[in-house]
Amino acid sequence: MTHKNGKLGKRRGNHCGTIIPKGSGWMARWTIDDPNEFMKDVNGVPILDKDGLPKHKKAKRALMLKAKTRDDARAELDELTRKYGLDHPKDLPERLHALFADAEMRRKEESDRQARIEDAKPGLLLDDAFKAYTQSSKRPDSGPRTLKDYGSHFSIFRSWLAKHHTDVIEVRHVTTTIAEEYARSLKATLSSESHNKKIKFLKRCWRTLTTVPNNKITENPWDGIR
């Protein structure tokens, strides 16, 4: 058998898999009997094989490959075929299941590794947060007097943090627990009106900061505070 690239190769059965281009890469695809679906005639009667058993419908299973060229994709498919014994139709669905389970495990491990790398990078600093808020095009339109009040609200919160949570230096590290603690401290010293103004601003501020690049905020810690 001669491949398109002119190289001689072993004839492969339909079950052995093929490579097809996918975007800028390559994908391996296998055709197998679907154990959950049977072929039926126009009257809905199952079609039987030569042994008198119902014929299964064909199903396709596909897996993206690491390869970027046709030759590399063929080599990668051949390696998968050897490793998982995919060159025989017997138990092929189970063998493919093992292949896809391993591929998903590797994908998750790589995703977790990338997440750890990204999480290790510094996020938006609290020292830069209010400036980022005022410069954001996503914040509500506010006049100079209102922005001055907002600056005061943020400064008061920062002073409280510096006293009670000296280790918190990034916006993302302000947790719901810290927000609730700060809200209780306000209630103990301020009127309800003053308390509400400060909490409403901080809630709005964090909501805006989630749109700032590299903020790394996963939740708005002020959302649950009444």
C-alpha positions, 0 to 999 in steps of 0.5 A: 500500500502506498500513502499519499506522501509516497511512503510504503505502509501497512494496510490498515483496517477501518477500525485502526484509525485515520488522521484528518486535518483539524484547524492548524493541527491534526486529529485521529479518528476511529470508527467503531461499533456503537454498543448502544445503537443497532441498525434497523430497516425501514420498518424499524426491524433490527438488521442481523449479521451473518451470525444472526445477531443485531448489527450495531451502528457505527460511531466515531471517536476523535482525539486531537493530536500534538502533531502539526504535520501529516507525517508526525500525525501518522507517527503519533497515531502509530504510537497510540495504536501500539501502546493501546493495542488499537490494531485489532477490532476486538475490545476496541471500544474498551481500549479506546476508552482507556486511551481517552481516559488517559488523554483527559487525565493528561489534559487536566494535569496540564490545565492544573499546572498552567493554573498554578503558574498563573496563580503564582503571578502577582495580581492587582495590588490594593495600593493600585486598586483605587487608581485602577477603579477611577481609570476604568471605563467600566465604572459608573460615571461619578462627579469629582465630589463623589470620587473624592468621597469614594477615595475616602471610603477606600482609604479608610478600608485600606487603613483598617486592613493595614491594622488587622490584616497586614498580609493582604496586599492584593485585591483578590485576597480580600475574602468574604470573611474579611469583608464581613469583619470590616462591615461589623467594625463599621456598624460598631462605630458608624450610623447605618447610613454611613455604613451603607455608603461605604459598603455599597461603594466597596461592592461597586468598586470590586465589581469594576475591578473584575474588569481590570486586566490581571485582577485575578478576583474570583469573587466579590467579597462584598456581595453577601453583605446587606 
